[in-house]
């Protein structure tokens, strides 16, 4: 009855370039599903305008734009992004409106706020 | 100091059920929760009602609806402090929290901790790359926000939750390249008798398996993700078969290109507040780690402190709701709102339901246990403490030079002293110490939490219209809390 040794068929498509979605800016909306009835808002991330919807967290809005790197680590400058999305891991910390080390996954977007990466290389 | 009859920390299934139960017995509880809305992680609600039933149905969730409705009906009676993080518990059930209205402290006659759990991720090479996230993170992205975490994904780790998330990602249009499950298919057969104790739950699991097959998602039993590759983000995951103890066979490893890797090996109870309340704790590997000791009515060793839901041992939302109801009744009973005969009567009914669930859960937890081999995934250069950026080699050096207990290793290496306060690294590192020094994990000892358990701004601790320089003239929450902590 043990079928675990069988080689599962993998269905990945070679034509998909996994890293293509990274840092492409506002025009990349491909990750967002069409959910009607939401109010659009805008904020900036490192000076770049990001379109978002009310009720989204900063982390969600940035991810929808393919912005996966939210900060660079203090010691080695490694890129870091969203991990737990429930406010436990603190990996998504960013600078929001003058306050440093805010969790992007817990902070809701609002119109016109300024968000920055914590450490730049 | 604000006095409250009952303070409930957490508005997930356990906290909500307890609040509803208390309201029905005429007690008005205070519910403190970190999220903008009630529901916790599992019954998370979309931002506004108009989003429900979005065009493609991904935002629909029916299971928690009844509980949400009941909680809504009691809204008048409940003091619901959303967006408020509890960062400390002081003696005599004093709860310190921080939110939009600044810092507040409550003295509770009864304190119910319904803090839930978070996902356990053990370190492996490449796990810090953006694009590596927990299945729960990916689920809330698609379910509550309608945002895909990426285009192609692997869902890896252990537990039936992987099936749920893989299916939700698939339905949202993410290409799920594989589900990589550490448990072997034969483990399911071995624990069949226990799983058959709850046929409804067993059928639900089987239903998920069928849908996974229909969706054409490859299910890789007895496999483990050994490495994530990529420069600025995940570009591929390396998957290898593993033995019963979860030790991977690198000879048979394969590289699967993906842009998202969802990985978690079950859940860890959030016990930090119970620890701060000085509850007696015990280590239960099968329940996810350290949990407070509780009697059959969910009372801890500290009078007036109760625990319900995953925070007292991971068992899922249905158990959490039952336990929340039980804790609510037990509190109402000790407040004299219901007589003991009625309480015993209702307790017996709940207890029967809970026993059935616990038995099923136990079998499930044995199938999907955290295997020792996972501890060996980290290599020399793997960052194991994400906040302090400690490599596995640095931590190993610490262990080898005498850091054989949680506390000593923390002092020697700074492991777990960053913003996450050890929540992410410590469960894995406790297992690593145990493995390297041939101890049991409980012998390594608890990781000790200190208030504030969450980041807060010093300025938030001040009363309105005050600055830090005025601190000395007025006793504040911070001063009081410091006084409590000073030896």
Interface residues (C-beta under 8 A of the other chain):
Chain A: X1 X2 X3 X4 X8 X9 X10 X11 X12 X13 X14 X16 X18 X19 X21 X22 X30 X31 X32 X33 X34 X35 X36 X37 X38 X54 X55 X56 X57 X60 X63 X64 X68 X69 X70 X73 X74 X75 X76 X78 X79 X80 X81 X82 X83 X84 X85 X86 X87 X88 X89 X90 X91 X93 X99 X101 X105 X106 X108
Chain B: X34 X35 X36 X41 X46 X47 X48 X50 X51 X54 X55 X56 X58 X59 X118 X119 X121 X128 X129 X130 X131 X132 X133 X134 X136 X137 X140 X141 X142 X145 X146 X147 X148 X149 X150 X151 X152 X172 X173 X175 X177 X178 X184 X185 X186 X189 X216 X217 X218 X219 X220 X221 X222 X230 X231 X232 X233 X234 X235 X236 X256 X257 X258 X259 X270 X383 X386 X387 X388 X389 X418 X419 X420 X423 X424 X454 X455 X457
